[in-house]
Amino acid sequence: MSTDPSGGGPALRFDLDRPWRVHDRVAVRPEPFGALLYHFGTRRLSFLKNATVLAVVRSLAEHPTARSACVAAGVPPAALPAYERALATLAESQMITERAAS
Amino acid sequence: MTQQAVIEATPAQPTLTGDEPADRPSDEALVADELLVEEVSIDGMCGVY
């Protein structure tokens, strides 16, 4: 499934059913509100606003798809679109990157 | 004297006022939908480097 660009948000392409990982040049720092990501290449910061999205991002590399990372982190089906959009935002800013399927 | 730049590692949050109802189920969906990720760039900030 890909993000629908007609939904009013940014026109992002993100495939929940592909394997993803945190970019090599991104540092993840847990914070009380979730986490802070810093990309040493783009010098951008991203705030993850809760512990669940942090768990998803941190576990991306351990799962065959982003969808399975979401499910393992306890994301309910109804919330998957929101997490898909969040991951699409992170992909757009190169905080996460698609990896080769294993 | 050394000056240090400090970045407050706290994202912007909406201010709650006393006249808002306590339970607004739609708010939860709105928060989940829009506030999972917030992005900023530190390019151009003085004193960061």
Backbone of each chain as nested JSON, in Angstrom:
{
  "chains": [
    {"id": "A", "residues": [
      {"number": 1, "name": "MET", "atoms": {"N": [0.844, -1.184, 0.0], "CA": [0.0, 0.0, 0.0], "C": [0.887, 1.243, 0.0]}},
      {"number": 2, "name": "SER", "atoms": {"N": [0.5, 2.226, -0.762], "CA": [1.268, 3.454, -0.811], "C": [0.428, 4.609, -0.281]}},
      {"number": 3, "name": "THR", "atoms": {"N": [1.13, 5.622, 0.16], "CA": [0.421, 6.787, 0.664], "C": [-0.345, 7.468, -0.465]}},
      {"number": 4, "name": "ASP", "atoms": {"N": [-1.574, 7.786, -0.179], "CA": [-2.409, 8.442, -1.173], "C": [-2.136, 9.932, -1.164]}},
      {"number": 5, "name": "PRO", "atoms": {"N": [-1.554, 10.461, -2.244], "CA": [-1.233, 11.881, -2.258], "C": [-2.457, 12.771, -2.316]}},
      {"number": 6, "name": "SER", "atoms": {"N": [-3.606, 12.198, -2.551], "CA": [-4.805, 13.031, -2.629], "C": [-5.438, 13.251, -1.27]}},
      {"number": 7, "name": "GLY", "atoms": {"N": [-4.806, 12.742, -0.222], "CA": [-5.404, 12.825, 1.105], "C": [-5.22, 14.16, 1.78]}},
      {"number": 8, "name": "GLY", "atoms": {"N": [-4.646, 15.125, 1.096], "CA": [-4.505, 16.434, 1.695], "C": [-3.124, 16.676, 2.255]}},
      {"number": 9, "name": "GLY", "atoms": {"N": [-2.367, 15.633, 2.486], "CA": [-1.024, 15.775, 3.017], "C": [-0.027, 15.929, 1.901]}},
      {"number": 10, "name": "PRO", "atoms": {"N": [1.263, 15.902, 2.252], "CA": [2.282, 16.021, 1.232], "C": [2.256, 14.815, 0.296]}},
      {"number": 11, "name": "ALA", "atoms": {"N": [2.657, 15.047, -0.947], "CA": [2.638, 13.973, -1.931], "C": [3.859, 13.078, -1.72]}},
      {"number": 12, "name": "LEU", "atoms": {"N": [3.712, 12.124, -0.839], "CA": [4.822, 11.252, -0.505], "C": [4.54, 9.846, -1.011]}},
      {"number": 13, "name": "ARG", "atoms": {"N": [5.587, 9.177, -1.396], "CA": [5.437, 7.792, -1.795], "C": [6.136, 6.951, -0.742]}},
      {"number": 14, "name": "PHE", "atoms": {"N": [5.397, 6.093, -0.131], "CA": [5.968, 5.236, 0.887], "C": [5.255, 3.9, 0.825]}},
      {"number": 15, "name": "ASP", "atoms": {"N": [6.035, 2.836, 0.828], "CA": [5.456, 1.502, 0.732], "C": [5.639, 0.78, 2.067]}},
      {"number": 16, "name": "LEU", "atoms": {"N": [4.539, 0.605, 2.772], "CA": [4.576, -0.091, 4.062], "C": [5.038, -1.53, 3.922]}},
      {"number": 17, "name": "ASP", "atoms": {"N": [4.908, -2.078, 2.74], "CA": [5.219, -3.493, 2.553], "C": [6.62, -3.72, 1.998]}},
      {"number": 18, "name": "ARG", "atoms": {"N": [7.459, -2.714, 2.114], "CA": [8.87, -2.851, 1.731], "C": [9.721, -2.797, 3.005]}},
      {"number": 19, "name": "PRO", "atoms": {"N": [10.968, -3.306, 2.932], "CA": [11.857, -3.226, 4.105], "C": [12.528, -1.861, 4.21]}},
      {"number": 20, "name": "TRP", "atoms": {"N": [12.6, -1.323, 5.412], "CA": [13.164, -0.001, 5.652], "C": [14.135, -0.068, 6.817]}},
      {"number": 21, "name": "ARG", "atoms": {"N": [14.913, 0.945, 6.984], "CA": [15.813, 1.048, 8.14], "C": [16.126, 2.523, 8.382]}},
      {"number": 22, "name": "VAL", "atoms": {"N": [16.649, 2.793, 9.566], "CA": [17.102, 4.156, 9.863], "C": [18.351, 4.428, 9.025]}},
      {"number": 23, "name": "HIS", "atoms": {"N": [18.441, 5.622, 8.475], "CA": [19.593, 5.992, 7.651], "C": [20.881, 5.939, 8.471]}},
      {"number": 24, "name": "ASP", "atoms": {"N": [21.962, 5.539, 7.822], "CA": [23.257, 5.397, 8.512], "C": [23.703, 6.686, 9.198]}},
      {"number": 25, "name": "ARG", "atoms": {"N": [23.312, 7.821, 8.66], "CA": [23.793, 9.092, 9.205], "C": [22.794, 9.752, 10.15]}},
      {"number": 26, "name": "VAL", "atoms": {"N": [21.91, 8.934, 10.662], "CA": [20.893, 9.456, 11.581], "C": [21.131, 8.929, 12.997]}},
      {"number": 27, "name": "ALA", "atoms": {"N": [21.143, 9.845, 13.946], "CA": [21.242, 9.475, 15.353], "C": [19.852, 9.547, 15.978]}},
      {"number": 28, "name": "VAL", "atoms": {"N": [19.551, 8.566, 16.794], "CA": [18.254, 8.502, 17.469], "C": [18.48, 8.707, 18.964]}},
      {"number": 29, "name": "ARG", "atoms": {"N": [17.858, 9.749, 19.494], "CA": [18.002, 10.005, 20.928], "C": [16.621, 9.949, 21.593]}},
      {"number": 30, "name": "PRO", "atoms": {"N": [16.416, 8.944, 22.435], "CA": [15.126, 8.872, 23.145], "C": [14.929, 10.093, 24.041]}},
      {"number": 31, "name": "GLU", "atoms": {"N": [13.703, 10.565, 24.079], "CA": [13.326, 11.713, 24.9], "C": [12.027, 11.374, 25.621]}},
      {"number": 32, "name": "PRO", "atoms": {"N": [11.688, 12.129, 26.653], "CA": [10.432, 11.855, 27.377], "C": [9.201, 11.872, 26.463]}},
      {"number": 33, "name": "PHE", "atoms": {"N": [9.219, 12.702, 25.429], "CA": [8.056, 12.795, 24.539], "C": [8.077, 11.756, 23.431]}},
      {"number": 34, "name": "GLY", "atoms": {"N": [9.171, 11.027, 23.267], "CA": [9.319, 10.07, 22.172], "C": [10.787, 9.947, 21.81]}},
      {"number": 35, "name": "ALA", "atoms": {"N": [11.207, 10.719, 20.806], "CA": [12.624, 10.686, 20.429], "C": [12.951, 11.852, 19.516]}},
      {"number": 36, "name": "LEU", "atoms": {"N": [14.221, 12.122, 19.457], "CA": [14.749, 13.148, 18.566], "C": [15.671, 12.449, 17.566]}},
      {"number": 37, "name": "LEU", "atoms": {"N": [15.436, 12.69, 16.297], "CA": [16.312, 12.158, 15.255], "C": [17.117, 13.316, 14.678]}},
      {"number": 38, "name": "TYR", "atoms": {"N": [18.4, 13.075, 14.483], "CA": [19.218, 14.103, 13.839], "C": [19.957, 13.473, 12.666]}},
      {"number": 39, "name": "HIS", "atoms": {"N": [19.824, 14.085, 11.501], "CA": [20.505, 13.61, 10.291], "C": [21.768, 14.443, 10.092]}},
      {"number": 40, "name": "PHE", "atoms": {"N": [22.929, 13.781, 10.187], "CA": [24.197, 14.493, 10.085], "C": [24.478, 14.982, 8.66]}},
      {"number": 41, "name": "GLY", "atoms": {"N": [23.794, 14.432, 7.692], "CA": [23.997, 14.872, 6.314], "C": [23.138, 16.067, 5.949]}},
      {"number": 42, "name": "THR", "atoms": {"N": [21.881, 16.002, 6.308], "CA": [20.959, 17.083, 5.927], "C": [20.828, 18.139, 7.02]}},
      {"number": 43, "name": "ARG", "atoms": {"N": [21.328, 17.841, 8.204], "CA": [21.239, 18.716, 9.368], "C": [19.783, 19.041, 9.709]}},
      {"number": 44, "name": "ARG", "atoms": {"N": [18.972, 18.038, 9.565], "CA": [17.568, 18.206, 9.934], "C": [17.271, 17.428, 11.204]}},
      {"number": 45, "name": "LEU", "atoms": {"N": [16.303, 17.915, 11.934], "CA": [15.831, 17.258, 13.148], "C": [14.401, 16.787, 12.924]}},
      {"number": 46, "name": "SER", "atoms": {"N": [14.12, 15.611, 13.43], "CA": [12.731, 15.153, 13.453], "C": [12.384, 14.738, 14.865]}},
      {"number": 47, "name": "PHE", "atoms": {"N": [11.219, 15.142, 15.29], "CA": [10.722, 14.735, 16.597], "C": [9.734, 13.595, 16.397]}},
      {"number": 48, "name": "LEU", "atoms": {"N": [9.982, 12.483, 17.072], "CA": [8.988, 11.41, 17.118], "C": [8.169, 11.663, 18.374]}},
      {"number": 49, "name": "LYS", "atoms": {"N": [6.851, 11.717, 18.198], "CA": [6.034, 12.263, 19.273], "C": [5.481, 11.245, 20.254]}},
      {"number": 50, "name": "ASN", "atoms": {"N": [5.792, 9.971, 20.097], "CA": [5.412, 9.025, 21.148], "C": [6.337, 7.813, 21.099]}},
      {"number": 51, "name": "ALA", "atoms": {"N": [6.211, 6.977, 22.124], "CA": [7.124, 5.836, 22.25], "C": [6.839, 4.769, 21.196]}},
      {"number": 52, "name": "THR", "atoms": {"N": [5.603, 4.707, 20.73], "CA": [5.266, 3.671, 19.753], "C": [5.938, 3.947, 18.413]}},
      {"number": 53, "name": "VAL", "atoms": {"N": [5.887, 5.194, 17.974], "CA": [6.529, 5.492, 16.696], "C": [8.05, 5.334, 16.828]}},
      {"number": 54, "name": "LEU", "atoms": {"N": [8.577, 5.598, 18.013], "CA": [10.0, 5.332, 18.248], "C": [10.286, 3.835, 18.133]}},
      {"number": 55, "name": "ALA", "atoms": {"N": [9.428, 3.017, 18.744], "CA": [9.624, 1.566, 18.668], "C": [9.562, 1.083, 17.223]}},
      {"number": 56, "name": "VAL", "atoms": {"N": [8.641, 1.666, 16.459], "CA": [8.536, 1.284, 15.038], "C": [9.829, 1.624, 14.31]}},
      {"number": 57, "name": "VAL", "atoms": {"N": [10.281, 2.862, 14.474], "CA": [11.467, 3.322, 13.743], "C": [12.69, 2.494, 14.135]}},
      {"number": 58, "name": "ARG", "atoms": {"N": [12.845, 2.263, 15.434], "CA": [14.005, 1.512, 15.907], "C": [14.012, 0.064, 15.423]}},
      {"number": 59, "name": "SER", "atoms": {"N": [12.847, -0.48, 15.21], "CA": [12.795, -1.898, 14.855], "C": [12.663, -2.136, 13.356]}},
      {"number": 60, "name": "LEU", "atoms": {"N": [12.654, -1.071, 12.572], "CA": [12.455, -1.243, 11.131], "C": [13.437, -2.248, 10.52]}},
      {"number": 61, "name": "ALA", "atoms": {"N": [14.707, -2.15, 10.93], "CA": [15.735, -2.999, 10.314], "C": [15.572, -4.474, 10.671]}},
      {"number": 62, "name": "GLU", "atoms": {"N": [14.781, -4.737, 11.712], "CA": [14.614, -6.13, 12.156], "C": [13.414, -6.798, 11.499]}},
      {"number": 63, "name": "HIS", "atoms": {"N": [12.68, -6.041, 10.715], "CA": [11.448, -6.585, 10.142], "C": [11.505, -6.588, 8.618]}},
      {"number": 64, "name": "PRO", "atoms": {"N": [10.833, -7.557, 8.026], "CA": [10.834, -7.628, 6.554], "C": [10.073, -6.484, 5.9]}},
      {"number": 65, "name": "THR", "atoms": {"N": [9.14, -5.889, 6.636], "CA": [8.395, -4.755, 6.093], "C": [8.134, -3.741, 7.209]}},
      {"number": 66, "name": "ALA", "atoms": {"N": [7.849, -2.531, 6.8], "CA": [7.476, -1.505, 7.777], "C": [6.155, -1.871, 8.433]}},
      {"number": 67, "name": "ARG", "atoms": {"N": [5.288, -2.512, 7.693], "CA": [3.993, -2.91, 8.252], "C": [4.195, -3.877, 9.42]}},
      {"number": 68, "name": "SER", "atoms": {"N": [5.092, -4.856, 9.258], "CA": [5.293, -5.817, 10.344], "C": [5.962, -5.143, 11.541]}},
      {"number": 69, "name": "ALA", "atoms": {"N": [6.789, -4.131, 11.296], "CA": [7.377, -3.372, 12.405], "C": [6.277, -2.646, 13.176]}},
      {"number": 70, "name": "CYS", "atoms": {"N": [5.313, -2.1, 12.462], "CA": [4.191, -1.408, 13.114], "C": [3.37, -2.389, 13.939]}},
      {"number": 71, "name": "VAL", "atoms": {"N": [3.061, -3.517, 13.354], "CA": [2.242, -4.515, 14.06], "C": [2.968, -4.995, 15.312]}},
      {"number": 72, "name": "ALA", "atoms": {"N": [4.262, -5.266, 15.183], "CA": [5.037, -5.748, 16.33], "C": [5.116, -4.698, 17.434]}},
      {"number": 73, "name": "ALA", "atoms": {"N": [5.066, -3.432, 17.058], "CA": [5.135, -2.356, 18.057], "C": [3.775, -2.073, 18.686]}},
      {"number": 74, "name": "GLY", "atoms": {"N": [2.749, -2.773, 18.213], "CA": [1.433, -2.617, 18.816], "C": [0.557, -1.567, 18.165]}},
      {"number": 75, "name": "VAL", "atoms": {"N": [0.882, -1.185, 16.945], "CA": [0.047, -0.199, 16.249], "C": [-1.254, -0.882, 15.81]}},
      {"number": 76, "name": "PRO", "atoms": {"N": [-2.401, -0.39, 16.269], "CA": [-3.67, -1.0, 15.861], "C": [-3.952, -0.724, 14.387]}},
      {"number": 77, "name": "PRO", "atoms": {"N": [-4.686, -1.619, 13.744], "CA": [-4.967, -1.445, 12.304], "C": [-5.532, -0.073, 11.96]}},
      {"number": 78, "name": "ALA", "atoms": {"N": [-6.377, 0.455, 12.829], "CA": [-6.995, 1.751, 12.527], "C": [-5.971, 2.886, 12.51]}},
      {"number": 79, "name": "ALA", "atoms": {"N": [-4.869, 2.688, 13.202], "CA": [-3.855, 3.743, 13.28], "C": [-2.763, 3.575, 12.216]}},
      {"number": 80, "name": "LEU", "atoms": {"N": [-2.814, 2.478, 11.471], "CA": [-1.762, 2.241, 10.476], "C": [-1.605, 3.372, 9.457]}},
      {"number": 81, "name": "PRO", "atoms": {"N": [-2.692, 3.931, 8.947], "CA": [-2.517, 5.039, 7.986], "C": [-1.734, 6.216, 8.561]}},
      {"number": 82, "name": "ALA", "atoms": {"N": [-1.977, 6.526, 9.832], "CA": [-1.245, 7.634, 10.459], "C": [0.237, 7.299, 10.568]}},
      {"number": 83, "name": "TYR", "atoms": {"N": [0.525, 6.059, 10.925], "CA": [1.932, 5.651, 11.029], "C": [2.575, 5.574, 9.652]}},
      {"number": 84, "name": "GLU", "atoms": {"N": [1.784, 5.185, 8.665], "CA": [2.311, 5.167, 7.3], "C": [2.695, 6.588, 6.871]}},
      {"number": 85, "name": "ARG", "atoms": {"N": [1.838, 7.552, 7.195], "CA": [2.15, 8.942, 6.841], "C": [3.375, 9.439, 7.608]}},
      {"number": 86, "name": "ALA", "atoms": {"N": [3.478, 9.033, 8.875], "CA": [4.643, 9.443, 9.664], "C": [5.927, 8.874, 9.058]}},
      {"number": 87, "name": "LEU", "atoms": {"N": [5.877, 7.608, 8.68], "CA": [7.064, 6.989, 8.083], "C": [7.359, 7.595, 6.714]}},
      {"number": 88, "name": "ALA", "atoms": {"N": [6.31, 7.953, 6.005], "CA": [6.517, 8.607, 4.705], "C": [7.232, 9.946, 4.892]}},
      {"number": 89, "name": "THR", "atoms": {"N": [6.853, 10.66, 5.928], "CA": [7.522, 11.93, 6.23], "C": [8.994, 11.693, 6.536]}},
      {"number": 90, "name": "LEU", "atoms": {"N": [9.263, 10.657, 7.316], "CA": [10.657, 10.347, 7.658], "C": [11.44, 9.883, 6.433]}},
      {"number": 91, "name": "ALA", "atoms": {"N": [10.772, 9.178, 5.535], "CA": [11.445, 8.744, 4.305], "C": [11.749, 9.947, 3.413]}},
      {"number": 92, "name": "GLU", "atoms": {"N": [10.799, 10.868, 3.354], "CA": [10.969, 12.061, 2.532], "C": [12.165, 12.89, 3.002]}},
      {"number": 93, "name": "SER", "atoms": {"N": [12.373, 12.927, 4.304], "CA": [13.489, 13.703, 4.849], "C": [14.742, 12.848, 5.036]}},
      {"number": 94, "name": "GLN", "atoms": {"N": [14.712, 11.644, 4.506], "CA": [15.864, 10.724, 4.503], "C": [16.256, 10.244, 5.892]}},
      {"number": 95, "name": "MET", "atoms": {"N": [15.364, 10.36, 6.856], "CA": [15.649, 9.807, 8.181], "C": [15.626, 8.283, 8.131]}},
      {"number": 96, "name": "ILE", "atoms": {"N": [14.749, 7.742, 7.315], "CA": [14.738, 6.303, 7.083], "C": [14.922, 6.073, 5.594]}},
      {"number": 97, "name": "THR", "atoms": {"N": [15.437, 4.909, 5.267], "CA": [15.715, 4.619, 3.865], "C": [15.331, 3.175, 3.576]}},
      {"number": 98, "name": "GLU", "atoms": {"N": [14.904, 2.952, 2.34], "CA": [14.53, 1.605, 1.967], "C": [15.786, 0.748, 1.894]}},
      {"number": 99, "name": "ARG", "atoms": {"N": [15.678, -0.47, 2.334], "CA": [16.83, -1.37, 2.259], "C": [16.497, -2.527, 1.331]}},
      {"number": 100, "name": "ALA", "atoms": {"N": [17.53, -3.239, 0.935], "CA": [17.322, -4.384, 0.055], "C": [16.587, -5.473, 0.829]}},
      {"number": 101, "name": "ALA", "atoms": {"N": [15.642, -6.112, 0.165], "CA": [14.912, -7.201, 0.814], "C": [15.869, -8.342, 1.091]}},
      {"number": 102, "name": "SER", "atoms": {"N": [15.744, -8.935, 2.302], "CA": [16.66, -10.031, 2.653], "C": [16.039, -11.382, 2.349]}}
    ]},
    {"id": "B", "residues": [
      {"number": 1, "name": "MET", "atoms": {"N": [35.118, 33.92, 28.167], "CA": [33.886, 33.233, 28.542], "C": [33.365, 32.458, 27.336]}},
      {"number": 2, "name": "THR", "atoms": {"N": [32.943, 31.271, 27.588], "CA": [32.471, 30.441, 26.503], "C": [30.95, 30.5, 26.423]}},
      {"number": 3, "name": "GLN", "atoms": {"N": [30.485, 30.652, 25.196], "CA": [29.041, 30.651, 25.01], "C": [28.615, 29.313, 24.455]}},
      {"number": 4, "name": "GLN", "atoms": {"N": [27.526, 28.811, 24.934], "CA": [27.027, 27.535, 24.463], "C": [25.652, 27.713, 23.864]}},
      {"number": 5, "name": "ALA", "atoms": {"N": [25.47, 27.086, 22.719], "CA": [24.137, 27.106, 22.132], "C": [23.353, 25.931, 22.692]}},
      {"number": 6, "name": "VAL", "atoms": {"N": [22.137, 26.191, 23.028], "CA": [21.295, 25.139, 23.589], "C": [20.059, 24.992, 22.723]}},
      {"number": 7, "name": "ILE", "atoms": {"N": [19.824, 23.792, 22.283], "CA": [18.589, 23.516, 21.559], "C": [17.655, 22.801, 22.509]}},
      {"number": 8, "name": "GLU", "atoms": {"N": [16.534, 23.382, 22.739], "CA": [15.534, 22.751, 23.602], "C": [14.944, 21.571, 22.862]}},
      {"number": 9, "name": "ALA", "atoms": {"N": [15.172, 20.395, 23.399], "CA": [14.717, 19.182, 22.706], "C": [13.272, 18.869, 23.037]}},
      {"number": 10, "name": "THR", "atoms": {"N": [12.446, 19.827, 22.812], "CA": [11.027, 19.634, 23.062], "C": [10.246, 20.19, 21.883]}},
      {"number": 11, "name": "PRO", "atoms": {"N": [9.445, 19.348, 21.246], "CA": [8.674, 19.833, 20.106], "C": [7.558, 20.764, 20.54]}},
      {"number": 12, "name": "ALA", "atoms": {"N": [7.117, 21.548, 19.58], "CA": [6.015, 22.466, 19.869], "C": [4.775, 21.683, 20.247]}},
      {"number": 13, "name": "GLN", "atoms": {"N": [4.081, 22.159, 21.245], "CA": [2.865, 21.483, 21.663], "C": [1.744, 22.497, 21.762]}},
      {"number": 14, "name": "PRO", "atoms": {"N": [0.53, 22.069, 21.434], "CA": [-0.601, 22.981, 21.546], "C": [-0.859, 23.324, 22.998]}},
      {"number": 15, "name": "THR", "atoms": {"N": [-1.273, 24.574, 23.232], "CA": [-1.588, 25.003, 24.584], "C": [-3.039, 24.687, 24.895]}},
      {"number": 16, "name": "LEU", "atoms": {"N": [-3.249, 24.033, 26.02], "CA": [-4.608, 23.706, 26.415], "C": [-5.172, 24.843, 27.244]}},
      {"number": 17, "name": "THR", "atoms": {"N": [-6.374, 25.192, 26.959], "CA": [-7.026, 26.23, 27.746], "C": [-8.124, 25.596, 28.581]}},
      {"number": 18, "name": "GLY", "atoms": {"N": [-8.519, 26.299, 29.625], "CA": [-9.475, 25.741, 30.564], "C": [-10.869, 25.547, 29.997]}},
      {"number": 19, "name": "ASP", "atoms": {"N": [-11.204, 26.235, 28.914], "CA": [-12.57, 26.135, 28.416], "C": [-12.74, 25.042, 27.362]}},
      {"number": 20, "name": "GLU", "atoms": {"N": [-11.717, 24.206, 27.166], "CA": [-11.875, 23.111, 26.231], "C": [-12.446, 21.91, 26.964]}},
      {"number": 21, "name": "PRO", "atoms": {"N": [-13.34, 21.176, 26.33], "CA": [-13.891, 19.988, 26.972], "C": [-12.8, 18.959, 27.235]}},
      {"number": 22, "name": "ALA", "atoms": {"N": [-12.974, 18.223, 28.334], "CA": [-11.934, 17.283, 28.743], "C": [-11.832, 16.092, 27.806]}},
      {"number": 23, "name": "ASP", "atoms": {"N": [-12.988, 15.555, 27.399], "CA": [-12.918, 14.368, 26.549], "C": [-13.415, 14.693, 25.143]}},
      {"number": 24, "name": "ARG", "atoms": {"N": [-12.481, 14.711, 24.231], "CA": [-12.834, 14.951, 22.83], "C": [-12.22, 13.823, 22.031]}},
      {"number": 25, "name": "PRO", "atoms": {"N": [-13.008, 12.758, 21.774], "CA": [-12.478, 11.574, 21.115], "C": [-11.815, 11.882, 19.779]}},
      {"number": 26, "name": "SER", "atoms": {"N": [-12.355, 12.889, 19.067], "CA": [-11.798, 13.172, 17.749], "C": [-10.386, 13.726, 17.852]}},
      {"number": 27, "name": "ASP", "atoms": {"N": [-10.077, 14.34, 18.997], "CA": [-8.743, 14.899, 19.18], "C": [-7.669, 13.819, 19.156]}},
      {"number": 28, "name": "GLU", "atoms": {"N": [-8.004, 12.675, 19.735], "CA": [-7.01, 11.602, 19.792], "C": [-6.611, 11.181, 18.381]}},
      {"number": 29, "name": "ALA", "atoms": {"N": [-7.623, 11.055, 17.527], "CA": [-7.334, 10.673, 16.148], "C": [-6.531, 11.763, 15.456]}},
      {"number": 30, "name": "LEU", "atoms": {"N": [-6.875, 13.016, 15.749], "CA": [-6.167, 14.128, 15.126], "C": [-4.702, 14.119, 15.543]}},
      {"number": 31, "name": "VAL", "atoms": {"N": [-4.461, 13.915, 16.83], "CA": [-3.086, 13.881, 17.313], "C": [-2.338, 12.734, 16.674]}},
      {"number": 32, "name": "ALA", "atoms": {"N": [-2.961, 11.559, 16.652], "CA": [-2.294, 10.401, 16.074], "C": [-2.026, 10.625, 14.602]}},
      {"number": 33, "name": "ASP", "atoms": {"N": [-2.928, 11.365, 13.96], "CA": [-2.816, 11.544, 12.526], "C": [-1.742, 12.545, 12.155]}},
      {"number": 34, "name": "GLU", "atoms": {"N": [-1.585, 13.594, 12.948], "CA": [-0.745, 14.693, 12.486], "C": [0.515, 14.918, 13.301]}},
      {"number": 35, "name": "LEU", "atoms": {"N": [0.565, 14.397, 14.496], "CA": [1.668, 14.775, 15.358], "C": [2.603, 13.629, 15.706]}},
      {"number": 36, "name": "LEU", "atoms": {"N": [2.605, 12.591, 14.91], "CA": [3.55, 11.505, 15.184], "C": [4.971, 11.947, 14.887]}},
      {"number": 37, "name": "VAL", "atoms": {"N": [5.118, 12.811, 13.9], "CA": [6.43, 13.284, 13.491], "C": [6.366, 14.785, 13.252]}},
      {"number": 38, "name": "GLU", "atoms": {"N": [7.358, 15.479, 13.753], "CA": [7.457, 16.925, 13.509], "C": [8.894, 17.204, 13.094]}},
      {"number": 39, "name": "GLU", "atoms": {"N": [9.065, 17.997, 12.056], "CA": [10.403, 18.198, 11.52], "C": [10.833, 19.657, 11.583]}},
      {"number": 40, "name": "VAL", "atoms": {"N": [12.12, 19.852, 11.858], "CA": [12.696, 21.19, 11.811], "C": [14.077, 21.099, 11.197]}},
      {"number": 41, "name": "SER", "atoms": {"N": [14.55, 22.209, 10.674], "CA": [15.914, 22.286, 10.163], "C": [16.692, 23.247, 11.035]}},
      {"number": 42, "name": "ILE", "atoms": {"N": [17.933, 22.892, 11.339], "CA": [18.743, 23.801, 12.159], "C": [19.659, 24.643, 11.285]}},
      {"number": 43, "name": "ASP", "atoms": {"N": [19.55, 24.507, 9.959], "CA": [20.352, 25.336, 9.066], "C": [20.071, 26.811, 9.332]}},
      {"number": 44, "name": "GLY", "atoms": {"N": [21.113, 27.573, 9.479], "CA": [20.95, 29.002, 9.649], "C": [20.806, 29.451, 11.078]}},
      {"number": 45, "name": "MET", "atoms": {"N": [20.697, 28.506, 12.008], "CA": [20.605, 28.9, 13.418], "C": [21.975, 29.362, 13.908]}},
      {"number": 46, "name": "CYS", "atoms": {"N": [22.012, 30.474, 14.57], "CA": [23.277, 30.991, 15.083], "C": [23.71, 30.192, 16.303]}},
      {"number": 47, "name": "GLY", "atoms": {"N": [24.995, 29.928, 16.381], "CA": [25.553, 29.33, 17.579], "C": [25.38, 27.836, 17.684]}},
      {"number": 48, "name": "VAL", "atoms": {"N": [24.885, 27.205, 16.628], "CA": [24.68, 25.763, 16.679], "C": [25.988, 25.019, 16.495]}},
      {"number": 49, "name": "TYR", "atoms": {"N": [26.873, 25.578, 15.676], "CA": [28.086, 24.835, 15.354], "C": [29.236, 25.204, 16.29]}}
    ]}
  ]
}
